[in-house]
Amino acid sequence: MLDNPMFFPTLATVSIVISALCVIIGWILVKLKKYDAHIQFMNTAAIFATAFFVIYIYKLVNYGNTPFPGPETLQGFYIAFLIFHILLASIGGMLGLVTLQLGYRERYEKHRRLGPWASFIWLLSALTGVFVYLVLYVFPWDSYTLNLLTFGL
């Protein structure tokens, strides 16, 4: 199982999806004023985000980058999208850490102001990350699919 090239990317993606779902649930819970449950879900989101990061770094160090499997004509679009995703993930991760710290230190006014932004950016990062995973590991780069993407041009 561990020698399967899909194992670590899939595990990382599942981790970030669970993190995103916990953020959504945590957001709903805070709106319902269920603060203890909110804290539990946001802590769980942070744990799964950390798991993602550790798995991603392990995969990167031990297996390297995964090259874009699609055609060269689409590589520029992919690279631009990947840069956007990396920026979102970096900003979302930093904002998430600051937001968690504000919550732990009971600086709730700043936590309330920053939390929605951190959550929104993190959710966008998770969504774009799933798209990157699909492009690299799932999307069928065959002639039929390429014809659909280029409208047969």
N, C-alpha and C positions, 0 to 999 in steps of 0.2 A: 504494500500500500504506500509506504513512504517513498519508494522509488518511482512511483507514478508521477510524471511531470505535472499533472493536474492537481495533485493532492494539496500542496501548500497554497497555490493561488485560490483553489476552491475553499479551503479552510479559512483563509484570510477574508475572502468575500462573504462567506457565511457569518464570520465574526462581525464584520462591519454592518451587515444587514441587521443582525440582532441588536447591535449598538443603536442603529437608527430607529428601530422599532421601540426600543426602550426610551429613547429621547422623545418620540411621539407620545408614548403612553405617559411619560413623566410630565410632558407639557400639558396633556389633558388633565392629569391629576392635580397639578398646581392650579389650574383654572377652577377645578372643583374644590379647592382649598383642602385637599388631602395631602398635607405637607410631608408627613412621615413616609407615605407611599411614594410621593414625588422624589424624596431623597433616595429611597431604595432603588427606584428605577434609574435615576440619573447616575448613581454609583455603579449600578450594573452596566449602564451604557459606557461609562468610563472604563470599566474592567474589560469589556469586549473590544472597545477601541484600542486599549493597550495590547490586548491579545492580537488584534489585527496588526499593530505596529511591530510587535515582536516577531510574528510569523512572516510579515513582509520583509523585515531586515534579514531574518534567517534565510529566506528564499533568495534574496538578493545576494547575500554574501556567499552562499553555497552553490547557487545555480546561475547567478547573473541576471541581466535584463532579458526580457522576452522581446524579440524583435517583432515589429509590426508585420503580420502575416499577409496583409492585403497587398494590392497592387501599388506600385510606386506613385501612380497618379493620385492616390488618396492619402499617401503618407503625410503630406504637408497638413492636410486637414486633421489627421489623427494626432500629429505632433502638437498642433495648436490646441486641440481639445485636451490632450494630456497635460500640457502646461497649465491650462485653465484649471483642470482637476487638481494638480499638484498645489497650485496657489490656494484653491479653496480648502484643500486638506490641511495645508500648513496654517492658514489663517484660522480655520475652524478648530484645529487642534489647540492652537495657542489660546484662542478665545474660550474654548472649553475648559482648559486648565485654569485660566484666570477666573472664570465664572464659578467653577467648583471651589476654588480657594476662597472667593468672596462668600460663598454659601457656608463653607466650613468655619470661617471667621465671623459669621453672623453679621456680615455687612450687607444686609438684605436689600437696602435701597439700590445700591450699585449692582447687586446680583440680579435684581428684578429688571433693571434697565439693560444689562448686558446679555442676560440669559436668552431672551428671544432671538437676538442677533446671532449669538453663538449657536443656538439650536438650528436656526434656519440655514446658516452657512454649513454646519455639520451635515444636515440632511441633504443639501445640494452636493456636498462632497461625496457622501455615501452613494447617492444616485449616479453621479458621474463616474464613481469608482466601479459600480456594477456595470456600467456601459463599457468601461475600459476592459473589464474582465470578459464581457461578452465578445468584444471585438477581438481580443487576443486569443481566447480559448474556445469559444463556442461558435461564433459566426462562421458559416460555411463560405469560404472564399473560392467558390467555383465559378465557372463561366456563366451559369444561369443567374446566380446572384449578382455578379458584376454587371450583366446586361440590365437587370432590374435597377441597380444603383445608377447606372449611366444612361438609363432610358434607351438602351440599345445603340448609343452613339459610338 
